[in-house]
Amino acid sequence: MFGEQTELIFAALAGLLLLGGWLVERSGASPSWLPTAFYVLAYLFGGFYTVKEAVENLRARRFEIDTLMLVAAVGAAALGKWAEGALLLFLFSLGHSLEHYAMGRARKAIEALAKLAPEVATVRRENGTEEIGVGKLQVGDVVIVRPNERLPADGVVVVGTSSVNQAPVTGESVPVDKSPITDARAALSAFDRVGAEHRVFAGTINGSGAIEVMVARRSEQSTMARVVKMVTEAEAQRSPTQQFTEKFERIFVPAVLALVVLLMFAGLVIDEPFSATFYRAMAVLVAASPCALAISVPSAVLSGVARAGRGGVLVKGGGPLENLGTLTSIAFDKTGTLTEGKPKLTDAVAMDGVSDDELLSVALAVEQQSDHPLAGAIVNGARERLGGRVNPPAVTDVKSITGRGVQALVDGQQVHIGKPSLFDELKDSALPAELVAVNDKLVAAGRTTMVVRKGTRFLGVIAVMDTPRPAAAQVMAELRSLGIERLIMISGDNQKVAEAVAKSVGLTEARGDLMPEQKVQEIKALREKHGKVAMVGDGVNDAPAMANATVGIAMGAAGSDVALETADVALMADDLAQLPFAVGLSRSTSRIIRQNLFVSLGVVAVLIPATIFGLNIGTAVLFHEGSTVMVVANALRLLAYNFTSSANKEA
């Protein structure tokens, strides 16, 4: 009749009619039937949706709270207590409509994500351009995205440069620079491995530059569409507390009905008219109906999941959300999670009589001819430090020494760059004590070292390391402020490297030299010792460990099929700084769930004995339905949650 607001409007009309009847009755100047007429109309509007849901429940052979409320309202009418019955139905319908409003608002926060992508896209064709519906886009189509437009599809940039606001999908606060990819067709088959500077997502907002994007996924397969689908599915997943409350209700409701039936026979024990006995039984029925309990957990869970989705964090249901909010241990993979995932040149220590420029220029000249995985880090780092001051010397006869290093001719002299152990195998090349001391110090700090020798002169030691993410130390401090007591690294790197990284970012423990199956055993051991444990990784190499953790958390899940499927919680951006937000929101959700349970169960525990000993229905209704409104309003606070690390002021 009035769309989504009909139930709320009916509840308001019931309230107005109840107030009108009460005022007419208090005036004493109206016919005796008029107040009753107002109350009957209040019954009709207040009970309309209650009757509707009760009938649906009875058809499905469910005897739930709606039915209990109707029985109580009919009982009040039978006693001639029309005002109290109308008050009951008004407050119950108001609570119900506010419950549906809360659920609707949380769902709208989720649905708003789905509406971020535009409805039409401009596609480049051989003879010009064509505007088509986003649903008709095919993989391989090239779409034109003008400045400040929303992107219509997941894809890779093929023309133009711009900065894209990815906050709607990843939660990143700073726009990400985008540039064209060299081989777009090849990138389509490996979209989740394409660099962030080339990859874009549907629903994100283009900046000031016009770009052209080759579509990598159809609209229904886009990251945004799949996130919306997964968040929607998450509503159906029950949290541990929700499972408990549902089991509790299945036992509690029959127990209440048995108590009400028993109270009907109170007249056999005490001397009172049946009307008083019946009134007391109806009051107990109202007091004991667990309306607030029924809505307390799902409203909080849904609000929490919706808020997380809006912040670039995908939480797959109430279980992970609640577990993440109660655990005190988090394990981290190292490479690509706590660190950048790519080594950098960190140290270049020249021996006495050798300049830094000479050491770096020789290393640069040789390593830029090498295909070793660490060569790129040395080349980039050396170029940055030299700053164009020195031109690298000419290099010839470059040869790889498998597993040891590389050799070449530079200025007619033999140059070796490699592990310290390489020089134990070469003639007349014992490492000087000074160099050994420098190397040992760097190794103890977690560096991977290489010694540089030119002819018979040792030039020095260069060291590389997969450096920690800039935000890692701050993130660990924020997690500790949220109550996470154990921050553990489990890594395949050697123990010294693991310890060095752990110390630099503020972890409590580091466990290195672990194979994938050993990581799983570590997670199982942590669960046995500490109960709940979360595992943070990239969702691919760490999938077995994440699957065995209480909560598996994947980073950089935007565009990654594996991360989205394997993780319980997915940080859409490759940004460790989202983790405290996720933990803080989960902590707040758990706290609000506890508050709601305390209120809902506490009110029932107080009202049942109070009504048995004479509390009237009207007062019981006010407290009972007031608690329902209170828990709904409390849960809605989560939609406005903002993480503040310093004061730890969650909602």
N, C-alpha and C positions, 0 to 999 in steps of 0.2 A: 504493500500500500504506500508506504513512505520510503521504500528501498531499504538500505542497510540500517537506517535509523528507526525503523518501525518498532522494534522491541523496546528501545529506549523511550520512544514517544508514548507507547502504551504504558510503560512503567511510570512515566511522568503524569499521565492522565489519571492513573490509579492513585497516585499521591495527591493530586489536586482534589479528586473526588473524596478521598479519605479526609483531607483537611476540611473540605466543604461540609461533609457530614458531621464532623466534630464541632465545627463552628455553629452549625444549625442546631445541633443537640445542646450546645452550651447556651445558646440564646434563649431557649425555652419558649419562643414565641411562634413556633411552627407546628404543624400537625405531627403527631408521633410517628407517622409512617415515612416522613420525608428524610430524616437522617438515615433510616434503614435503606431507603431507595438509593441514596448516595453511596452507602457501603456496598450494596448489591452491584451497582455499576463499577465500583472500585474492584470488586471481586472479578467482574467480567474482563476488565482491562488488565488487571494484575495477574489473573489466572490463565489468560489466553495461551500464552506460550508455555506456561507450566503444564497445562492440560495437554497441549500438543506434544511436548517432549515425553510426558508420562505415558501417553497412548503409544507413542513409537517404542518406548522402552518395554512396555508390556507386550506389544506385538512381537518384539524380539526376545521375549521371556526374560527381561531384566527388571528387577525391582529396585529402583534407585532413589536418589534423594528427592527428585521431582515428585515421585509418588508419595513419599513420606510427607512432603509439604502439603500436598493436596488433601491427604487424609486429615492432617492437623487442621487445615482451613475448614474442611467440611465439619469436623468435630466442633470447632469453635462456633460455626453457624448453628449447629444442632443445639448448642448450649445457649444460643441467643447472643453470643459474643461477636456480633458482626463487625464491630470496630476493630477488635483484636485480630480477627481473621483477615480483614482487609489490610491491616498493617503488616501482617505476616506475608501476604501475597505481594503487596507493594514492595517491601524491602527485598523479598526473595527475587522478584522480577527485576528490581533495580540491580541487585547483585549479579544476577544472570546476565543482564544486558551490559553491565560494566565488564564482566568477564569476557563476553564476546567482543566487546570493544577493545579490550587489552589484547586478546588473541588477534583480532583483525588488524590492530595497529602494528603488532609485531610482524604479521604476515605481509602487510603493506611495505614494511621496511625491506623485506626480502623481495617482494614483487617489484619494488622500485629499481632493484638491480637489473631485472630483466628488461625494464623499459629504457635503460640507458642507451642501448644501441639504436641508431636511427632506423626508420622504416624503409627508406629508399637509399639507393647508392648510385653514384654516377660511374658507369663502366666504360672503359676505353674499348672501342671497336675499330676494325680496319678502316671504316669510312667515317670515323668521328667518335662521338660519345653517345651513350644511351642511359636513361634513368630507369632503373628497374627496382622491384621490391627486394629487400635484403634476403628474403627467403628463397629467391631465385638465383642467388649468386652461386657459382660453381668454383671448385678448386681450380686455380690457374687463371681466373679472371683478374684483370687489373682494374682497380677502382681508384678514382681521383678523389683525394681528400683535401679540401680547401682549408685555409687558416681558420682556426677556432671551431671547426666542425668535429662532430663525434665520428670515430672510426666505425665502419659498418661491419667489419669482419676481422677475425684473426688472420694475420698474414705477415709478409716480409716487405720491407721498403725496397722498391726498385728504382725510384726516381725522386730526387729532392732530399733536402735535409730540414729537420724541424726538431722541436722539443715537444714531447707528448706527456700530458698529465695522465698518469696511470693510476691515480688514487682510487677511482671506482672499482678497479680490479685487484690491484696489489696493495693499496693502502699507502703507497709511497707519497711522501709529502712534497718532494721536489720533482719537477718534470724531468723526464729522461731524454737525452739527446738521441736522435735517430739519424741514420745515414744509409745509403743504398748498399745492398749486398751484391757481391760479384756474380754468383751463380744462384739465381732465385729458384730455378726448377729443382736443383739438387737440394736446396734448403727445405722445400716443401715436404720431402719424405723424411726429414729429420728435424721437424719444427721445434721440438722440445730441446734440441741441442744448439739451436741458432743463438748467436750472441744477443744480449739485451739491446745493443745499439742498432740491430736490424729488425728485431721482432716487435710487432704491435698487436694489440688486442681489441676486440669489439667493445664498444662502450667507452673507450678512453677518449680523451679530448686532444685534438691536434693543437699545436701552438701557432706561431706566426708564419711558418713556412708551408707552402703547398707541397704535398707529397703524393706519390702514386704507390699503391700497395698491391702486391700479388696475393690473392686469397689463398690461404692454406687450409681453411676448414669451413664447411658449410655452417650456416647460422645456428642450426640445432646442435652442432658439435663444438661450438666456440667455448672458450674457457668460461666466459660469463654465463652462457646457457647451462653449462654443466655444473657450475657453482650453485646457481639458483636451484637446479634440480636436486643436487645433493643436500642443500640446506633445507629444502622442502621435505625431502625424505627423512632428514634428521629429526623432524618433529615427531615422527612415529617411533623413534627409538627412545626407550625408557631409561632414565637414570636409575642408579641403585636406590636412591631415596624414593623415587616415584614407584618403583616396583614394590618397595616396602609399604608405601601408603595404600597402594591398590590391594595388596594382600590384607592389610589391616582393615580396609573398608569391607572386604568380603566377609570378614569375621565379625566386625563391629556392627554392621547394619542388622544382620539377623539377631545379634545379641540385644540390640536396642528394641527391636520388635518384640522379642521375648520378654524384655523388661516391661514394655508398655502393656502387653497382654497380662502380665503378672500384676501390674498396678491396677488394672481394671477390677481385680478381685480384692482390692484393699479394703472394701466395705465389709468383707467377711471378718476382718481382723480389727478394724477400728470403726467406731460408730460415726458414720457420716453418710449423707445422701449420695446416691449414685452420680448425681450431677457434679458434685465436688470431686469424686473419684475420677470420673471421666475427664474433667477439666485438668486435673493433675497429670493424668496420662498423656493428654494432648500437649501439655506444656513440656513434659519430658521428651516427647517425640520431636517437638520443635528444637529443644535445647541440644538434643543428641545428634541431630542430622549433621553429618560432617561436610557441609558445603565448602567452608573455607579450606578444609583439608584437601578436598578433591581438586581445588584449583591452585593451591599454594605452590606446588612443585612445577606442574606443566607451564604455568604462566611465567615463572622465573626462568625456566629452561628455554622456553621459546624466545623470551626477551633477550636472554644472553646470547643465544645462537644468532639472532637477528643482528644484534649490536656487533658481534664478532665479524659477521659477514660484511657489514658496512665498513669495518676497519681493516679489511683485507686479510682476515683470518677465517678460514673455513673450519668449522667444528662439526663433526659428524654425529650430532645427537647429544642427549643429556648425559650419557655415560662418560664420554671423554671430557665434557665440560665440567662435570662434577668431580671426576677423578683428578683432573689437572688442578682443580681448586683445593684439593686436600692433601696432595703429595708433598714430600719435603726433599725429594732427591731427583736430580735431573742429570742424565748422562749425555755427553756430546761426542759426536765424531769430530775429528780434527780437520782434516783436509776439506776445504770448501764450506765448512760450517763455522768453526772458530777462526779459520784462516781464510785467506783470499782464494786458495786453491791453485795458485800459481807462484812459483818461487821468484824471489827478487834478490839482486846482489845487495848484500847487507854490509860486507866488510871487504876492504882491500888494504892489507897490512904489508907495506914494503920493508925490506931488510935495510940495514944500515948501508949508506952509500948508494941506495936506489931510490929514485923519486917515485911518488905515486903515479905521476903521468906515464913514466916508462912502464911500470907494472901493468897499468890499465891498458895502455896502447898495445902492448904485446898480447895481452889476453884478448882484447877486442879483435886484433888482426887474425889471430888463430881461430877463435871461437866462431867468428862470423862465417868461417868456411866449414864448420862442423854441423852435423845434424843431431847431435846429442840433445836430449830433452832439456838439459840445464844450460845449453849454449845460448839460447834466446835470452835467458835471464841475465847472463853475464854480458852479452852484447848490449842489451838495452841499458843496463846499469852503468857499464863503462862509458857508453856514449853520453849518458846524462851527466856523469861526473866530469868527463873531459870537456864537455860543453863546446866542442869544435876547436879547442885550443891546439890540439895535436892531431896530425893526420897519422892513422895507423900505418905501420911499415908494410912493405910488400911481402906476401907469403907464398911459398911454393911447397910442393911435395907433402900435402896434408894427409896424414894417415891416422885412422882410429885404432886405438889399442883397446880391444873389447874388454869392458868391465873395469878398465883402469884409467883411461884418459885419452889424450890425443897428442900427436907429435907433428912438427912441421919445420920447414926451413925459413928463418926470418933473418934477413941481412946476412945470408950465408952461414948462419949459425943454427945448430939444432935446438929447437925449443920443445920442451915437454910440459904439458899441463895435465895434472891428474891427481888421483888419490895419493896420500903419503905412502901407501904401500907400493905404489908403482916404482918409487925410487929405491926401494929395497931390492928390486929386481934388476935395476940398471947398474952397470959397472961404475965404480968411482963416483957414486952419487949419494953418499950417506947424508942425511939431513942434519944441518947444523943444530946445535942444542937450542940456540935462540929461536930458530924457526919451529922446532918441535914444541917449545913452550907456548909460542903463539898459537900454533895449531891446536894443541890440547885445550887451551883456554876457549877457543872458538867452538870446538866440538862439545865441550862441557856446557856451552851456552845454547846448544841445540842446532848449531850451524852444520851444513854440509860443506866441507873444505876441499880446496884444490891448491896444490903447490905449483908455482910457476918457476921453471928453470930455463935460462937461455945460455947455451954453451955450457960452461962450468960454473956460472954464477946463478945462485938462487935469488930470484927477484923478490919473492915474497909469497904470501898466502892470500887467496881470494875465497870468500865464503858466500853461500847463498842460503836462503831460508824461505819457506812458505810463511810469510809474515801474518800475524794475527789481523783480523778485521779491525779497523779503527774503532768501531763501536763495541768491541767484545768486552773490554774491561768495564766500561760503563754498564753494559747489560748485566754482567755478573754482579756488580754492586747493587743494581736495582733488584735482581732476583733474590739476593740475600736480604734486602730490605723488605721483600714480600714474604719472607719466612722460609725460603728454600735453604736448607741447612747443608746439603751435600751437592756439590757441583763437580762432576766426575768426567774426565776425558777417557774415552776408550778408542785407541788408535792403532793402526798397523805400523806406524812409524816407530823407530827405536825409542827406548825408554828415555834417553837423555833429551831427544828432541821433544817428546811428549811433555816431559817435566819442564823444559824451558818455556814452551808455549803456555802450559798451565800456570806457571809462576807469573808470566807477563800479563795474563788476563785475569788472574785472581781466582783460579779454580782451587778446590780443596784437595783433589786427588788427580793423579795421572797414571794411566795404565797403558803401556806401549807394547810393541812387538806382538800384537794380537791378530790372528787370522780371523776371517768372517765368522767361522764356527765358534772361535774363542770369545768373540764379542757377544754372541748369543749366550754363552755360558756365564760371562760376566754379568749380563742383564739378569739372568735367572738367579745368580748368587745375590745380586743387589735386592731383588724382589724378596728373596727368602729372608734377608737380613733386615731390610728397612720397610717392607710392605710394598707400597706403590712407588713405581719409578717411571719417569718419562725418558724417552730416547729421542734426541734431536739429530737428524741427519738429512741427506739429500733425497731420500725416498727411493734410491736405486741400489747403490752398493750396500746401504745400511738397512735394506728392507727386512732381512731376517731378524736383526736385533730390534728394529722398531716393532715388528710383529709380536715379539716376546715381551716387550715392555708393557706396562699398564696403559700408557698413552704414547703412541708413536707420532712424532712431530716432524713434518717434512718442510724444508726451506725451499724457496724459489719454485713453488708448485705451479705458478701461472704458466700455462702452456704445456706442462709436463703430465702426460697420462699416468705414468707410473706413480709419481708422487701423489696425485689426487686420489688414486685408487688404493694405495697401500697405507696412507697415513690416517690416523684418527683426527689429527689437527694439521692443517696445511697453512703455512705462512706463504701467502701468494707472492709476495716480493722476496727477492733474494736478500733479505734484510733482517739480520739477527735482532735489530732493535724492536721488531714486532713481538718478540717473545715475552718481554715483561708485560706488554699490553694484554696478551692472551692469558698469561698467568694471573695478572691482576684482575681481569674481568672474571675469570673462573673463580678466583678467591671471593670476589664480591657476590657472584651467583651462589656459591656455596653458603656464604654468610646469610644472604637473603632467604635462601631455602630454609636454613635453620631458624631464622627469625619467624618466617611464615608458619613453620611447623609448631614453634613454641606458642604463637598466638592462637592458631587454629585448635591445637590439642588442649591448650590451657583454658580457652573459653569453654570448650565442651566439658572439660574436667570440673570446672567451677559451676557451670549451669545445671548439669544433671542433678547433683545433690541439692542445689539451690531450688530447683523446680519441684523436686520431691518434697522439700520442706516448705513449700508454699509460694515461691516466686511466681508472679503471674505471667501469662503468655506474652503480653505486650512488652514487658521488660526483657524477657528471654529473647524475643524476636529482635529487639534493638541491639542487644549484645551479640547475638548470633550472626545476624546479617551485617552488622557493623564490622565484625571480624573478617567477613568475606570481602567487603569493600576495602578494608585495610590491607589484606594480603595482595589483592590485585594492584592497588596503588603502589605498594612496596616493590612488587615485581617490575612494574613499568619504569621504575627508576633506572633499571639497567640499560634502557634504551638511550639514556643520556650519559652513560658511563664515560669518563675520561681518565686516563692513567696519569697519575702525578707521582713521580718516583721519590722526591725529596721528603714529602710529608706523608706519603703512603695513604692518600685520602681517596680510597675507592668509594664507590657509591654505597 
